[in-house]
Amino acid sequence: LPFGGKMTFSATSKLGKSFWAIQTGLMIAGGAETWLGWKLGPPAKVLYIQAEIMDILLANRLSAIERGAPQNIDWKMARSNFLVQEISEVRPNAFTPSGRKVMEALIKIH
């Protein structure tokens, strides 16, 4: 994505959207040279807004991703740049004005 770019993707439940988002975010955060055929830029901050995965499951996913990731990723950098923001309330709908406000406020925090 270009600087300031946005991306959305959708699929039916349990097809791996969250896993893909976490993996891709970590590759960007850690400065992997390529990921799934995409050329990535230098390490960058990534904000993952977490609204549905229990903490222990998220921790397990992060560990599994780290164990199976390419060797050319800087994990110290990835851990520093990959920010997880919990949302304890109802998941905001980014396509509504109120949901957009919630998302923008979370982005500003970081």
A tleap script that builds the chain and sets N, CA, C and O, in Angstrom:
source leaprc.protein.ff14SB
mol = sequence {
  NLEU PRO PHE GLY GLY LYS MET THR PHE SER
  ALA THR SER LYS LEU GLY LYS SER PHE TRP
  ALA ILE GLN THR GLY LEU MET ILE ALA GLY
  GLY ALA GLU THR TRP LEU GLY TRP LYS LEU
  GLY PRO PRO ALA LYS VAL LEU TYR ILE GLN
  ALA GLU ILE MET ASP ILE LEU LEU ALA ASN
  ARG LEU SER ALA ILE GLU ARG GLY ALA PRO
  GLN ASN ILE ASP TRP LYS MET ALA ARG SER
  ASN PHE LEU VAL GLN GLU ILE SER GLU VAL
  ARG PRO ASN ALA PHE THR PRO SER GLY ARG
  LYS VAL MET GLU ALA LEU ILE LYS ILE CHIE
}
set mol.1.N position { 0.837 -1.185 0.000 }
set mol.1.CA position { 0.000 0.000 0.000 }
set mol.1.C position { 0.876 1.240 0.000 }
set mol.1.O position { 1.952 1.236 0.598 }
set mol.2.N position { 0.443 2.280 -0.647 }
set mol.2.CA position { 1.178 3.538 -0.553 }
set mol.2.C position { 1.006 4.118 0.841 }
set mol.2.O position { 0.093 3.727 1.568 }
set mol.3.N position { 1.873 5.043 1.216 }
set mol.3.CA position { 1.774 5.702 2.519 }
set mol.3.C position { 0.371 6.258 2.689 }
set mol.3.O position { -0.138 6.963 1.818 }
set mol.4.N position { -0.245 5.939 3.811 }
set mol.4.CA position { -1.600 6.408 4.080 }
set mol.4.C position { -2.677 5.596 3.393 }
set mol.4.O position { -3.862 5.900 3.525 }
set mol.5.N position { -2.281 4.561 2.657 }
set mol.5.CA position { -3.256 3.741 1.947 }
set mol.5.C position { -4.072 2.884 2.890 }
set mol.5.O position { -3.692 2.676 4.043 }
set mol.6.N position { -5.176 2.396 2.406 }
set mol.6.CA position { -6.058 1.546 3.182 }
set mol.6.C position { -6.432 0.325 2.356 }
set mol.6.O position { -6.441 0.365 1.125 }
set mol.7.N position { -6.737 -0.755 3.053 }
set mol.7.CA position { -7.147 -1.958 2.353 }
set mol.7.C position { -8.226 -2.645 3.178 }
set mol.7.O position { -8.162 -2.657 4.407 }
set mol.8.N position { -9.201 -3.207 2.511 }
set mol.8.CA position { -10.193 -4.036 3.184 }
set mol.8.C position { -10.260 -5.367 2.454 }
set mol.8.O position { -9.977 -5.452 1.259 }
set mol.9.N position { -10.635 -6.395 3.184 }
set mol.9.CA position { -10.860 -7.698 2.576 }
set mol.9.C position { -11.940 -8.407 3.363 }
set mol.9.O position { -12.137 -8.142 4.549 }
set mol.10.N position { -12.634 -9.304 2.703 }
set mol.10.CA position { -13.711 -10.001 3.394 }
set mol.10.C position { -13.793 -11.440 2.893 }
set mol.10.O position { -13.354 -11.762 1.789 }
set mol.11.N position { -14.355 -12.275 3.720 }
set mol.11.CA position { -14.602 -13.680 3.384 }
set mol.11.C position { -15.550 -14.217 4.440 }
set mol.11.O position { -15.820 -13.548 5.437 }
set mol.12.N position { -16.053 -15.415 4.225 }
set mol.12.CA position { -16.932 -16.012 5.210 }
set mol.12.C position { -16.153 -16.353 6.474 }
set mol.12.O position { -14.922 -16.354 6.480 }
set mol.13.N position { -16.870 -16.636 7.516 }
set mol.13.CA position { -16.288 -16.930 8.823 }
set mol.13.C position { -15.332 -18.121 8.773 }
set mol.13.O position { -15.567 -19.096 8.058 }
set mol.14.N position { -14.252 -18.023 9.545 }
set mol.14.CA position { -13.274 -19.099 9.768 }
set mol.14.C position { -12.448 -19.471 8.537 }
set mol.14.O position { -11.992 -20.610 8.425 }
set mol.15.N position { -12.248 -18.530 7.614 }
set mol.15.CA position { -11.390 -18.785 6.455 }
set mol.15.C position { -9.975 -18.249 6.638 }
set mol.15.O position { -9.149 -18.397 5.737 }
set mol.16.N position { -9.673 -17.631 7.776 }
set mol.16.CA position { -8.312 -17.198 8.054 }
set mol.16.C position { -8.035 -15.723 7.861 }
set mol.16.O position { -6.875 -15.331 7.731 }
set mol.17.N position { -9.065 -14.894 7.839 }
set mol.17.CA position { -8.868 -13.456 7.647 }
set mol.17.C position { -7.997 -12.863 8.747 }
set mol.17.O position { -7.061 -12.115 8.467 }
set mol.18.N position { -8.304 -13.197 10.000 }
set mol.18.CA position { -7.523 -12.647 11.114 }
set mol.18.C position { -6.081 -13.130 11.067 }
set mol.18.O position { -5.152 -12.348 11.266 }
set mol.19.N position { -5.896 -14.415 10.803 }
set mol.19.CA position { -4.539 -14.958 10.713 }
set mol.19.C position { -3.761 -14.239 9.605 }
set mol.19.O position { -2.599 -13.877 9.793 }
set mol.20.N position { -4.403 -14.037 8.457 }
set mol.20.CA position { -3.741 -13.355 7.347 }
set mol.20.C position { -3.382 -11.918 7.728 }
set mol.20.O position { -2.279 -11.453 7.442 }
set mol.21.N position { -4.319 -11.219 8.374 }
set mol.21.CA position { -4.064 -9.831 8.764 }
set mol.21.C position { -2.909 -9.748 9.755 }
set mol.21.O position { -2.053 -8.870 9.643 }
set mol.22.N position { -2.884 -10.664 10.731 }
set mol.22.CA position { -1.808 -10.662 11.714 }
set mol.22.C position { -0.475 -10.993 11.050 }
set mol.22.O position { 0.520 -10.310 11.288 }
set mol.23.N position { -0.447 -12.028 10.226 }
set mol.23.CA position { 0.792 -12.412 9.546 }
set mol.23.C position { 1.320 -11.275 8.672 }
set mol.23.O position { 2.502 -10.935 8.731 }
set mol.24.N position { 0.458 -10.706 7.883 }
set mol.24.CA position { 0.881 -9.632 6.987 }
set mol.24.C position { 1.346 -8.418 7.787 }
set mol.24.O position { 2.357 -7.802 7.451 }
set mol.25.N position { 0.614 -8.076 8.838 }
set mol.25.CA position { 1.022 -6.962 9.689 }
set mol.25.C position { 2.392 -7.180 10.309 }
set mol.25.O position { 3.209 -6.260 10.349 }
set mol.26.N position { 2.651 -8.392 10.793 }
set mol.26.CA position { 3.958 -8.690 11.382 }
set mol.26.C position { 5.082 -8.634 10.347 }
set mol.26.O position { 6.186 -8.185 10.657 }
set mol.27.N position { 4.814 -9.080 9.139 }
set mol.27.CA position { 5.838 -9.022 8.084 }
set mol.27.C position { 6.170 -7.566 7.749 }
set mol.27.O position { 7.336 -7.229 7.543 }
set mol.28.N position { 5.161 -6.709 7.695 }
set mol.28.CA position { 5.379 -5.284 7.439 }
set mol.28.C position { 6.125 -4.654 8.620 }
set mol.28.O position { 7.077 -3.898 8.429 }
set mol.29.N position { 5.683 -4.972 9.838 }
set mol.29.CA position { 6.294 -4.405 11.044 }
set mol.29.C position { 7.758 -4.821 11.187 }
set mol.29.O position { 8.583 -4.041 11.663 }
set mol.30.N position { 8.076 -6.040 10.779 }
set mol.30.CA position { 9.435 -6.555 10.943 }
set mol.30.C position { 10.349 -6.346 9.760 }
set mol.30.O position { 11.537 -6.659 9.836 }
set mol.31.N position { 9.827 -5.828 8.676 }
set mol.31.CA position { 10.675 -5.529 7.532 }
set mol.31.C position { 11.026 -6.726 6.666 }
set mol.31.O position { 12.108 -6.771 6.082 }
set mol.32.N position { 10.117 -7.706 6.574 }
set mol.32.CA position { 10.364 -8.816 5.643 }
set mol.32.C position { 10.498 -8.239 4.232 }
set mol.32.O position { 9.754 -7.332 3.859 }
set mol.33.N position { 11.434 -8.755 3.460 }
set mol.33.CA position { 11.653 -8.216 2.108 }
set mol.33.C position { 10.470 -8.478 1.198 }
set mol.33.O position { 10.050 -7.606 0.437 }
set mol.34.N position { 9.936 -9.686 1.281 }
set mol.34.CA position { 8.762 -10.045 0.483 }
set mol.34.C position { 7.829 -10.867 1.344 }
set mol.34.O position { 8.244 -11.477 2.329 }
set mol.35.N position { 6.570 -10.876 0.964 }
set mol.35.CA position { 5.576 -11.667 1.673 }
set mol.35.C position { 4.476 -12.024 0.696 }
set mol.35.O position { 3.817 -11.144 0.141 }
set mol.36.N position { 4.279 -13.324 0.484 }
set mol.36.CA position { 3.262 -13.840 -0.434 }
set mol.36.C position { 3.396 -13.233 -1.830 }
set mol.36.O position { 2.401 -12.966 -2.503 }
set mol.37.N position { 4.635 -13.023 -2.248 }
set mol.37.CA position { 4.899 -12.472 -3.569 }
set mol.37.C position { 4.882 -10.959 -3.645 }
set mol.37.O position { 5.183 -10.397 -4.698 }
set mol.38.N position { 4.537 -10.285 -2.557 }
set mol.38.CA position { 4.517 -8.824 -2.530 }
set mol.38.C position { 5.856 -8.321 -2.044 }
set mol.38.O position { 6.422 -8.874 -1.101 }
set mol.39.N position { 6.364 -7.296 -2.663 }
set mol.39.CA position { 7.573 -6.646 -2.189 }
set mol.39.C position { 7.163 -5.640 -1.123 }
set mol.39.O position { 6.311 -4.782 -1.355 }
set mol.40.N position { 7.779 -5.756 0.047 }
set mol.40.CA position { 7.451 -4.857 1.153 }
set mol.40.C position { 8.531 -3.799 1.304 }
set mol.40.O position { 9.665 -3.991 0.866 }
set mol.41.N position { 8.182 -2.709 1.912 }
set mol.41.CA position { 9.136 -1.633 2.152 }
set mol.41.C position { 9.881 -1.859 3.456 }
set mol.41.O position { 9.911 -2.973 3.977 }
set mol.42.N position { 10.479 -0.807 3.976 }
set mol.42.CA position { 11.199 -0.914 5.244 }
set mol.42.C position { 10.217 -1.175 6.384 }
set mol.42.O position { 9.012 -1.006 6.196 }
set mol.43.N position { 10.697 -1.580 7.559 }
set mol.43.CA position { 9.805 -1.813 8.694 }
set mol.43.C position { 8.923 -0.592 8.950 }
set mol.43.O position { 9.370 0.548 8.829 }
set mol.44.N position { 7.669 -0.849 9.305 }
set mol.44.CA position { 6.712 0.233 9.533 }
set mol.44.C position { 5.806 -0.125 10.697 }
set mol.44.O position { 5.634 -1.298 11.030 }
set mol.45.N position { 5.229 0.895 11.309 }
set mol.45.CA position { 4.249 0.684 12.377 }
set mol.45.C position { 2.978 0.091 11.780 }
set mol.45.O position { 2.527 0.502 10.711 }
set mol.46.N position { 2.408 -0.883 12.490 }
set mol.46.CA position { 1.157 -1.516 12.081 }
set mol.46.C position { 0.239 -1.539 13.292 }
set mol.46.O position { 0.636 -1.981 14.370 }
set mol.47.N position { -0.979 -1.067 13.116 }
set mol.47.CA position { -1.971 -1.093 14.188 }
set mol.47.C position { -2.992 -2.169 13.856 }
set mol.47.O position { -3.687 -2.089 12.843 }
set mol.48.N position { -3.076 -3.181 14.724 }
set mol.48.CA position { -4.051 -4.259 14.579 }
set mol.48.C position { -5.134 -4.027 15.624 }
set mol.48.O position { -4.878 -4.143 16.822 }
set mol.49.N position { -6.339 -3.702 15.178 }
set mol.49.CA position { -7.438 -3.453 16.101 }
set mol.49.C position { -8.137 -4.780 16.357 }
set mol.49.O position { -8.747 -5.370 15.465 }
set mol.50.N position { -8.030 -5.228 17.598 }
set mol.50.CA position { -8.440 -6.559 18.020 }
set mol.50.C position { -9.806 -6.483 18.682 }
set mol.50.O position { -9.959 -5.875 19.742 }
set mol.51.N position { -10.802 -7.107 18.050 }
set mol.51.CA position { -12.149 -6.993 18.593 }
set mol.51.C position { -12.842 -8.333 18.788 }
set mol.51.O position { -13.978 -8.371 19.261 }
set mol.52.N position { -12.177 -9.442 18.430 }
set mol.52.CA position { -12.941 -10.687 18.516 }
set mol.52.C position { -12.161 -11.906 18.981 }
set mol.52.O position { -12.784 -12.908 19.331 }
set mol.53.N position { -10.854 -11.879 19.005 }
set mol.53.CA position { -10.074 -13.055 19.387 }
set mol.53.C position { -9.703 -12.946 20.867 }
set mol.53.O position { -9.200 -11.913 21.309 }
set mol.54.N position { -9.950 -14.004 21.622 }
set mol.54.CA position { -9.577 -13.992 23.037 }
set mol.54.C position { -8.066 -13.820 23.158 }
set mol.54.O position { -7.314 -14.285 22.302 }
set mol.55.N position { -7.624 -13.151 24.225 }
set mol.55.CA position { -6.202 -12.851 24.421 }
set mol.55.C position { -5.308 -14.081 24.291 }
set mol.55.O position { -4.273 -14.019 23.627 }
set mol.56.N position { -5.685 -15.191 24.909 }
set mol.56.CA position { -4.843 -16.389 24.869 }
set mol.56.C position { -4.741 -16.938 23.443 }
set mol.56.O position { -3.686 -17.424 23.037 }
set mol.57.N position { -5.825 -16.861 22.694 }
set mol.57.CA position { -5.793 -17.328 21.303 }
set mol.57.C position { -4.927 -16.413 20.442 }
set mol.57.O position { -4.198 -16.880 19.567 }
set mol.58.N position { -5.012 -15.109 20.694 }
set mol.58.CA position { -4.167 -14.177 19.954 }
set mol.58.C position { -2.695 -14.442 20.272 }
set mol.58.O position { -1.858 -14.458 19.369 }
set mol.59.N position { -2.380 -14.649 21.539 }
set mol.59.CA position { -0.998 -14.954 21.925 }
set mol.59.C position { -0.522 -16.235 21.249 }
set mol.59.O position { 0.614 -16.300 20.782 }
set mol.60.N position { -1.374 -17.248 21.193 }
set mol.60.CA position { -1.013 -18.503 20.524 }
set mol.60.C position { -0.782 -18.292 19.030 }
set mol.60.O position { 0.144 -18.864 18.455 }
set mol.61.N position { -1.613 -17.484 18.411 }
set mol.61.CA position { -1.435 -17.200 16.979 }
set mol.61.C position { -0.123 -16.468 16.723 }
set mol.61.O position { 0.606 -16.791 15.785 }
set mol.62.N position { 0.172 -15.479 17.568 }
set mol.62.CA position { 1.418 -14.730 17.399 }
set mol.62.C position { 2.627 -15.659 17.534 }
set mol.62.O position { 3.584 -15.542 16.769 }
set mol.63.N position { 2.588 -16.575 18.497 }
set mol.63.CA position { 3.690 -17.526 18.677 }
set mol.63.C position { 3.819 -18.455 17.477 }
set mol.63.O position { 4.927 -18.709 17.004 }
set mol.64.N position { 2.699 -18.959 16.986 }
set mol.64.CA position { 2.721 -19.860 15.827 }
set mol.64.C position { 3.259 -19.148 14.592 }
set mol.64.O position { 4.025 -19.725 13.821 }
set mol.65.N position { 2.860 -17.903 14.409 }
set mol.65.CA position { 3.337 -17.132 13.258 }
set mol.65.C position { 4.840 -16.923 13.357 }
set mol.65.O position { 5.560 -17.081 12.371 }
set mol.66.N position { 5.313 -16.571 14.539 }
set mol.66.CA position { 6.744 -16.338 14.719 }
set mol.66.C position { 7.551 -17.612 14.440 }
set mol.66.O position { 8.614 -17.550 13.821 }
set mol.67.N position { 7.053 -18.752 14.891 }
set mol.67.CA position { 7.769 -20.023 14.661 }
set mol.67.C position { 7.857 -20.371 13.183 }
set mol.67.O position { 8.850 -20.952 12.745 }
set mol.68.N position { 6.829 -20.024 12.405 }
set mol.68.CA position { 6.803 -20.419 11.006 }
set mol.68.C position { 7.152 -19.328 10.009 }
set mol.68.O position { 7.025 -19.530 8.801 }
set mol.69.N position { 7.579 -18.201 10.488 }
set mol.69.CA position { 7.821 -17.044 9.613 }
set mol.69.C position { 9.164 -17.147 8.897 }
set mol.69.O position { 10.037 -17.915 9.301 }
set mol.70.N position { 9.320 -16.370 7.837 }
set mol.70.CA position { 10.614 -16.335 7.134 }
set mol.70.C position { 11.733 -15.908 8.073 }
set mol.70.O position { 11.504 -15.154 9.019 }
set mol.71.N position { 12.917 -16.381 7.816 }
set mol.71.CA position { 14.061 -16.080 8.671 }
set mol.71.C position { 14.560 -14.650 8.513 }
set mol.71.O position { 15.294 -14.163 9.373 }
set mol.72.N position { 14.186 -13.970 7.448 }
set mol.72.CA position { 14.724 -12.625 7.203 }
set mol.72.C position { 13.948 -11.514 7.901 }
set mol.72.O position { 14.124 -10.341 7.575 }
set mol.73.N position { 13.102 -11.866 8.845 }
set mol.73.CA position { 12.337 -10.836 9.555 }
set mol.73.C position { 13.031 -10.515 10.882 }
set mol.73.O position { 13.521 -11.412 11.568 }
set mol.74.N position { 13.065 -9.264 11.223 }
set mol.74.CA position { 13.642 -8.807 12.487 }
set mol.74.C position { 12.529 -8.838 13.538 }
set mol.74.O position { 11.694 -7.934 13.583 }
set mol.75.N position { 12.515 -9.882 14.387 }
set mol.75.CA position { 11.420 -10.062 15.336 }
set mol.75.C position { 11.408 -9.008 16.426 }
set mol.75.O position { 10.339 -8.645 16.918 }
set mol.76.N position { 12.555 -8.516 16.809 }
set mol.76.CA position { 12.576 -7.434 17.798 }
set mol.76.C position { 11.863 -6.208 17.218 }
set mol.76.O position { 11.062 -5.563 17.894 }
set mol.77.N position { 12.169 -5.904 15.960 }
set mol.77.CA position { 11.520 -4.783 15.273 }
set mol.77.C position { 10.029 -5.056 15.090 }
set mol.77.O position { 9.198 -4.169 15.285 }
set mol.78.N position { 9.702 -6.282 14.716 }
set mol.78.CA position { 8.294 -6.632 14.497 }
set mol.78.C position { 7.485 -6.453 15.774 }
set mol.78.O position { 6.391 -5.891 15.742 }
set mol.79.N position { 8.014 -6.928 16.895 }
set mol.79.CA position { 7.307 -6.787 18.174 }
set mol.79.C position { 7.156 -5.323 18.570 }
set mol.79.O position { 6.157 -4.940 19.179 }
set mol.80.N position { 8.143 -4.511 18.227 }
set mol.80.CA position { 8.104 -3.086 18.549 }
set mol.80.C position { 7.103 -2.333 17.671 }
set mol.80.O position { 6.421 -1.423 18.143 }
set mol.81.N position { 7.018 -2.711 16.406 }
set mol.81.CA position { 6.183 -1.992 15.438 }
set mol.81.C position { 4.752 -2.508 15.319 }
set mol.81.O position { 3.885 -1.797 14.810 }
set mol.82.N position { 4.488 -3.731 15.777 }
set mol.82.CA position { 3.149 -4.322 15.644 }
set mol.82.C position { 2.361 -4.008 16.908 }
set mol.82.O position { 2.594 -4.606 17.959 }
set mol.83.N position { 1.438 -3.079 16.803 }
set mol.83.CA position { 0.653 -2.609 17.946 }
set mol.83.C position { -0.726 -3.250 17.933 }
set mol.83.O position { -1.431 -3.194 16.925 }
set mol.84.N position { -1.109 -3.853 19.034 }
set mol.84.CA position { -2.425 -4.460 19.148 }
set mol.84.C position { -3.277 -3.573 20.046 }
set mol.84.O position { -2.917 -3.303 21.191 }
set mol.85.N position { -4.396 -3.129 19.521 }
set mol.85.CA position { -5.334 -2.305 20.285 }
set mol.85.C position { -6.587 -3.128 20.547 }
set mol.85.O position { -7.327 -3.461 19.620 }
set mol.86.N position { -6.819 -3.452 21.804 }
set mol.86.CA position { -8.022 -4.186 22.207 }
set mol.86.C position { -9.236 -3.266 22.184 }
set mol.86.O position { -9.146 -2.085 22.521 }
set mol.87.N position { -10.347 -3.815 21.791 }
set mol.87.CA position { -11.630 -3.114 21.894 }
set mol.87.C position { -12.525 -4.024 22.709 }
set mol.87.O position { -12.926 -5.084 22.229 }
set mol.88.N position { -12.844 -3.636 23.921 }
set mol.88.CA position { -13.617 -4.496 24.803 }
set mol.88.C position { -15.115 -4.411 24.531 }
set mol.88.O position { -15.880 -5.283 24.943 }
set mol.89.N position { -15.519 -3.370 23.845 }
set mol.89.CA position { -16.943 -3.203 23.561 }
set mol.89.C position { -17.273 -3.820 22.207 }
set mol.89.O position { -16.466 -4.548 21.629 }
set mol.90.N position { -18.433 -3.527 21.727 }
set mol.90.CA position { -18.869 -4.054 20.432 }
set mol.90.C position { -17.931 -3.585 19.331 }
set mol.90.O position { -17.503 -2.431 19.317 }
set mol.91.N position { -17.619 -4.474 18.423 }
set mol.91.CA position { -16.742 -4.159 17.306 }
set mol.91.C position { -17.328 -3.010 16.487 }
set mol.91.O position { -18.485 -3.081 16.072 }
set mol.92.N position { -16.547 -1.949 16.248 }
set mol.92.CA position { -17.079 -0.828 15.461 }
set mol.92.C position { -17.193 -1.188 13.983 }
set mol.92.O position { -16.354 -1.910 13.442 }
set mol.93.N position { -18.221 -0.687 13.349 }
set mol.93.CA position { -18.392 -0.871 11.914 }
set mol.93.C position { -17.731 0.322 11.227 }
set mol.93.O position { -18.237 1.442 11.300 }
set mol.94.N position { -16.601 0.081 10.561 }
set mol.94.CA position { -15.823 1.156 9.949 }
set mol.94.C position { -16.551 1.828 8.787 }
set mol.94.O position { -16.089 2.846 8.272 }
set mol.95.N position { -17.676 1.269 8.375 }
set mol.95.CA position { -18.418 1.857 7.255 }
set mol.95.C position { -19.513 2.808 7.716 }
set mol.95.O position { -20.222 3.384 6.890 }
set mol.96.N position { -19.658 2.977 9.028 }
set mol.96.CA position { -20.640 3.929 9.546 }
set mol.96.C position { -19.898 5.136 10.113 }
set mol.96.O position { -18.741 5.005 10.514 }
set mol.97.N position { -20.525 6.295 10.155 }
set mol.97.CA position { -19.855 7.474 10.726 }
set mol.97.C position { -19.404 7.257 12.170 }
set mol.97.O position { -18.295 7.655 12.530 }
set mol.98.N position { -20.240 6.635 13.004 }
set mol.98.CA position { -19.852 6.428 14.403 }
set mol.98.C position { -18.716 5.410 14.515 }
set mol.98.O position { -17.799 5.591 15.316 }
set mol.99.N position { -18.773 4.357 13.729 }
set mol.99.CA position { -17.696 3.371 13.738 }
set mol.99.C position { -16.395 3.956 13.227 }
set mol.99.O position { -15.321 3.655 13.747 }
set mol.100.N position { -16.494 4.778 12.225 }
set mol.100.CA position { -15.312 5.445 11.662 }
set mol.100.C position { -14.660 6.346 12.717 }
set mol.100.O position { -13.435 6.397 12.825 }
set mol.101.N position { -15.490 7.056 13.495 }
set mol.101.CA position { -14.962 7.914 14.555 }
set mol.101.C position { -14.190 7.099 15.587 }
set mol.101.O position { -13.125 7.521 16.038 }
set mol.102.N position { -14.715 5.939 15.963 }
set mol.102.CA position { -14.040 5.063 16.927 }
set mol.102.C position { -12.685 4.632 16.368 }
set mol.102.O position { -11.673 4.707 17.065 }
set mol.103.N position { -12.664 4.185 15.122 }
set mol.103.CA position { -11.424 3.724 14.492 }
set mol.103.C position { -10.404 4.861 14.396 }
set mol.103.O position { -9.226 4.666 14.697 }
set mol.104.N position { -10.851 6.039 13.980 }
set mol.104.CA position { -9.935 7.180 13.853 }
set mol.104.C position { -9.367 7.584 15.207 }
set mol.104.O position { -8.199 7.964 15.296 }
set mol.105.N position { -10.170 7.510 16.257 }
set mol.105.CA position { -9.684 7.844 17.608 }
set mol.105.C position { -8.612 6.840 18.048 }
set mol.105.O position { -7.608 7.220 18.650 }
set mol.106.N position { -8.832 5.566 17.746 }
set mol.106.CA position { -7.826 4.559 18.110 }
set mol.106.C position { -6.526 4.771 17.342 }
set mol.106.O position { -5.440 4.610 17.900 }
set mol.107.N position { -6.632 5.127 16.083 }
set mol.107.CA position { -5.446 5.381 15.266 }
set mol.107.C position { -4.678 6.569 15.836 }
set mol.107.O position { -3.450 6.527 15.915 }
set mol.108.N position { -5.381 7.623 16.231 }
set mol.108.CA position { -4.723 8.817 16.781 }
set mol.108.C position { -3.963 8.513 18.073 }
set mol.108.O position { -2.936 9.131 18.354 }
set mol.109.N position { -4.471 7.559 18.857 }
set mol.109.CA position { -3.789 7.186 20.102 }
set mol.109.C position { -2.364 6.714 19.803 }
set mol.109.O position { -1.434 6.994 20.559 }
set mol.110.N position { -2.214 6.018 18.723 }
set mol.110.CA position { -0.925 5.417 18.385 }
set mol.110.C position { -0.133 6.266 17.412 }
set mol.110.O position { 0.977 5.895 17.029 }
savepdb mol mol.pdb
quit
